[in-house]
Amino acid sequence: MFDFVDSAALNHEQGQRARKLFAAVVLAALDDAIADDRKYGNGPEQIARWARSRDGREVLSCAGIDPNERVVKGLMEFVAKGVRTSVALSREESERRQAQLLLEAEAA
């Protein structure tokens, strides 16, 4: 009985680590597309092409993201904003966006 529980917990933990690894690949693809957008101006098209490809759909699925058209549009919008993923995920950026939303709400 306990062996089953231990192996199930181990498998769950390994699955979570694999999902995080694939999520890191998605973040790297976003950063590459942002770099392409700055250099060549075609970042949103690049991330859309990747996300619609067989490999892109597989990576998104393994990262726990449903590879549908809504997700592709969201990735394109993220790349168009031009904010690198490390900055977008930082606490300072989150606080800055929250403060800006509060200012906009007060102005309205």
Backbone as CSV, one residue per row, in Angstrom:
resi,resn,N_x,N_y,N_z,CA_x,CA_y,CA_z,C_x,C_y,C_z
1,MET,0.827,-1.196,0.000,0.000,0.000,0.000,0.864,1.249,0.000
2,PHE,1.838,1.309,0.915,2.671,2.505,1.005,3.586,2.638,-0.206
3,ASP,3.995,1.500,-0.783,4.825,1.565,-1.987,4.065,2.235,-3.120
4,PHE,2.777,1.943,-3.248,1.961,2.565,-4.299,1.871,4.068,-4.083
5,VAL,1.641,4.487,-2.850,1.530,5.915,-2.531,2.854,6.618,-2.806
6,ASP,3.953,6.002,-2.396,5.262,6.597,-2.633,5.551,6.734,-4.120
7,SER,5.240,5.710,-4.899,5.519,5.783,-6.334,4.595,6.786,-7.012
8,ALA,3.361,6.894,-6.551,2.450,7.883,-7.124,2.934,9.297,-6.821
9,ALA,3.407,9.524,-5.611,3.940,10.843,-5.242,5.185,11.162,-6.053
10,LEU,6.043,10.176,-6.245,7.258,10.378,-7.035,6.907,10.690,-8.485
11,ASN,5.961,9.959,-9.054,5.555,10.212,-10.437,4.938,11.597,-10.588
12,HIS,4.146,12.009,-9.612,3.544,13.349,-9.656,4.624,14.426,-9.606
13,GLU,5.590,14.224,-8.724,6.680,15.196,-8.587,7.503,15.275,-9.870
14,GLN,7.791,14.149,-10.476,8.538,14.145,-11.735,7.740,14.814,-12.852
15,GLY,6.442,14.598,-12.859,5.590,15.241,-13.851,5.577,16.749,-13.698
16,GLN,5.547,17.219,-12.453,5.577,18.658,-12.198,6.903,19.264,-12.656
17,ARG,8.005,18.560,-12.406,9.311,19.060,-12.853,9.380,19.105,-14.370
18,ALA,8.842,18.098,-15.040,8.838,18.086,-16.505,7.977,19.226,-17.052
19,ARG,6.844,19.488,-16.426,5.971,20.582,-16.861,6.693,21.929,-16.718
20,LYS,7.424,22.106,-15.625,8.189,23.344,-15.419,9.283,23.487,-16.474
21,LEU,9.908,22.371,-16.835,10.941,22.410,-17.863,10.361,22.867,-19.197
22,PHE,9.216,22.329,-19.570,8.589,22.733,-20.830,8.076,24.164,-20.758
23,ALA,7.643,24.613,-19.586,7.233,26.012,-19.437,8.432,26.929,-19.653
24,ALA,9.612,26.507,-19.209,10.819,27.302,-19.442,11.144,27.381,-20.933
25,VAL,10.866,26.326,-21.665,11.078,26.342,-23.122,10.126,27.344,-23.773
26,VAL,8.884,27.398,-23.303,7.921,28.373,-23.839,8.405,29.788,-23.556
27,LEU,8.894,30.043,-22.351,9.409,31.370,-22.006,10.611,31.730,-22.876
28,ALA,11.478,30.765,-23.149,12.630,31.023,-24.014,12.180,31.335,-25.438
29,ALA,11.146,30.637,-25.911,10.619,30.919,-27.250,10.037,32.326,-27.314
30,LEU,9.374,32.751,-26.248,8.845,34.117,-26.192,9.977,35.143,-26.224
31,ASP,11.032,34.901,-25.449,12.174,35.823,-25.454,12.834,35.886,-26.825
32,ASP,12.952,34.743,-27.492,13.525,34.728,-28.842,12.660,35.520,-29.817
33,ALA,11.353,35.374,-29.695,10.448,36.105,-30.580,10.512,37.608,-30.308
34,ILE,10.666,37.996,-29.046,10.804,39.419,-28.703,12.097,39.971,-29.291
35,ALA,13.171,39.188,-29.213,14.442,39.614,-29.810,14.303,39.752,-31.323
36,ASP,13.613,38.812,-31.965,13.369,38.906,-33.409,12.537,40.130,-33.741
37,ASP,11.567,40.447,-32.876,10.719,41.604,-33.129,11.538,42.891,-33.076
38,ARG,12.448,42.975,-32.134,13.286,44.175,-32.030,14.258,44.282,-33.204
39,LYS,14.774,43.127,-33.645,15.796,43.134,-34.693,15.197,43.192,-36.091
40,TYR,14.187,42.363,-36.349,13.629,42.236,-37.695,12.196,42.744,-37.821
41,GLY,11.503,42.903,-36.697,10.125,43.376,-36.739,9.089,42.304,-37.024
42,ASN,9.468,41.034,-36.879,8.524,39.956,-37.181,8.312,38.999,-36.011
43,GLY,8.430,39.484,-34.790,8.315,38.625,-33.609,6.965,37.950,-33.438
44,PRO,5.851,38.716,-33.530,4.550,38.061,-33.365,4.288,36.968,-34.408
45,GLU,4.734,37.197,-35.629,4.542,36.166,-36.657,5.389,34.930,-36.365
46,GLN,6.604,35.161,-35.821,7.480,34.043,-35.502,6.894,33.174,-34.391
47,ILE,6.392,33.808,-33.327,5.845,33.016,-32.215,4.567,32.306,-32.659
48,ALA,3.789,32.942,-33.533,2.576,32.288,-34.035,2.930,31.082,-34.888
49,ARG,3.935,31.228,-35.723,4.358,30.102,-36.570,4.848,28.958,-35.701
50,TRP,5.629,29.294,-34.658,6.133,28.254,-33.769,4.995,27.588,-33.006
51,ALA,4.080,28.368,-32.462,2.995,27.812,-31.645,2.045,26.954,-32.473
52,ARG,1.919,27.258,-33.748,1.041,26.469,-34.622,1.738,25.243,-35.197
53,SER,3.055,25.195,-35.092,3.787,24.046,-35.613,3.550,22.826,-34.733
54,ARG,3.900,21.679,-35.258,3.707,20.445,-34.494,4.562,20.450,-33.235
55,ASP,5.813,20.882,-33.349,6.694,20.925,-32.181,6.189,21.934,-31.147
56,GLY,5.744,23.085,-31.624,5.232,24.104,-30.714,4.003,23.628,-29.961
57,ARG,3.093,22.982,-30.682,1.889,22.456,-30.020,2.257,21.396,-28.983
58,GLU,3.247,20.580,-29.313,3.684,19.540,-28.374,4.300,20.155,-27.120
59,VAL,5.148,21.173,-27.289,5.781,21.828,-26.138,4.725,22.524,-25.283
60,LEU,3.795,23.221,-25.916,2.739,23.890,-25.156,1.908,22.871,-24.376
61,SER,1.580,21.759,-24.997,0.811,20.719,-24.305,1.577,20.159,-23.115
62,CYS,2.858,19.896,-23.301,3.671,19.360,-22.207,3.856,20.377,-21.093
63,ALA,3.748,21.664,-21.414,3.846,22.708,-20.393,2.522,22.916,-19.676
64,GLY,1.485,22.207,-20.099,0.181,22.338,-19.469,-0.664,23.442,-20.066
65,ILE,-0.320,23.884,-21.288,-1.043,24.953,-21.965,-1.790,24.349,-23.151
66,ASP,-3.079,24.627,-23.247,-3.877,24.120,-24.360,-3.499,24.891,-25.627
67,PRO,-2.944,24.222,-26.633,-2.455,24.936,-27.820,-3.572,25.303,-28.799
68,ASN,-4.454,26.212,-28.384,-5.533,26.629,-29.279,-5.247,28.019,-29.848
69,GLU,-6.106,28.492,-30.695,-5.881,29.768,-31.380,-5.908,30.951,-30.400
70,ARG,-6.685,30.846,-29.365,-6.725,31.918,-28.356,-5.370,32.073,-27.686
71,VAL,-4.709,30.972,-27.400,-3.379,31.002,-26.804,-2.384,31.621,-27.771
72,VAL,-2.485,31.265,-29.054,-1.581,31.813,-30.063,-1.734,33.334,-30.126
73,LYS,-2.955,33.814,-30.103,-3.189,35.265,-30.128,-2.619,35.933,-28.877
74,GLY,-2.760,35.294,-27.733,-2.198,35.830,-26.501,-0.675,35.891,-26.548
75,LEU,-0.056,34.856,-27.095,1.405,34.870,-27.245,1.840,35.989,-28.190
76,MET,1.090,36.183,-29.264,1.413,37.247,-30.215,1.292,38.619,-29.551
77,GLU,0.251,38.826,-28.760,0.080,40.102,-28.057,1.207,40.336,-27.053
78,PHE,1.615,39.280,-26.360,2.708,39.401,-25.405,3.994,39.815,-26.100
79,VAL,4.288,39.194,-27.235,5.502,39.529,-27.979,5.418,40.950,-28.519
80,ALA,4.237,41.355,-28.968,4.072,42.710,-29.513,4.331,43.774,-28.459
81,LYS,4.058,43.473,-27.185,4.331,44.441,-26.114,5.825,44.659,-25.934
82,GLY,6.622,43.656,-26.235,8.072,43.795,-26.186,8.691,43.726,-24.808
83,VAL,7.966,43.257,-23.813,8.504,43.144,-22.454,9.057,41.736,-22.284
84,ARG,10.336,41.634,-21.960,10.967,40.319,-21.794,10.287,39.554,-20.652
85,THR,10.317,38.245,-20.745,9.597,37.426,-19.768,10.154,37.593,-18.362
86,SER,11.464,37.753,-18.229,12.043,37.921,-16.889,11.556,39.207,-16.241
87,VAL,11.357,40.239,-17.039,10.849,41.506,-16.520,9.356,41.395,-16.227
88,ALA,8.619,40.779,-17.139,7.170,40.660,-16.980,6.796,39.829,-15.755
89,LEU,7.631,38.876,-15.386,7.347,38.014,-14.252,7.902,38.546,-12.940
90,SER,8.585,39.681,-12.977,9.193,40.220,-11.760,8.152,40.922,-10.899
91,ARG,8.439,41.034,-9.649,7.539,41.677,-8.699,7.415,43.175,-8.987
92,GLU,8.525,43.814,-9.366,8.499,45.251,-9.627,7.562,45.584,-10.780
93,GLU,7.628,44.791,-11.841,6.751,45.030,-12.992,5.296,44.826,-12.610
94,SER,5.031,43.810,-11.794,3.671,43.550,-11.348,3.141,44.714,-10.515
95,GLU,3.973,45.222,-9.620,3.558,46.355,-8.793,3.344,47.611,-9.643
96,ARG,4.199,47.819,-10.655,4.064,48.984,-11.525,2.756,48.920,-12.310
97,ARG,2.434,47.734,-12.835,1.176,47.574,-13.581,-0.032,47.785,-12.679
98,GLN,0.044,47.288,-11.451,-1.064,47.452,-10.505,-1.266,48.925,-10.169
99,ALA,-0.163,49.656,-9.954,-0.261,51.086,-9.656,-0.845,51.852,-10.838
100,GLN,-0.469,51.463,-12.047,-1.003,52.128,-13.237,-2.495,51.866,-13.374
101,LEU,-2.934,50.646,-13.080,-4.369,50.338,-13.140,-5.138,51.155,-12.107
102,LEU,-4.570,51.320,-10.919,-5.235,52.113,-9.885,-5.349,53.585,-10.308
103,LEU,-4.290,54.120,-10.914,-4.327,55.500,-11.398,-5.387,55.682,-12.490
104,GLU,-5.471,54.723,-13.380,-6.470,54.781,-14.447,-7.890,54.704,-13.878
105,ALA,-8.057,53.878,-12.850,-9.384,53.740,-12.225,-9.772,55.031,-11.512
106,GLU,-8.820,55.695,-10.869,-9.112,56.956,-10.191,-9.429,58.067,-11.186
107,ALA,-8.753,58.048,-12.329,-8.968,59.082,-13.351,-10.331,58.921,-14.026
108,ALA,-10.843,57.721,-14.054,-12.115,57.464,-14.749,-13.330,57.793,-13.914
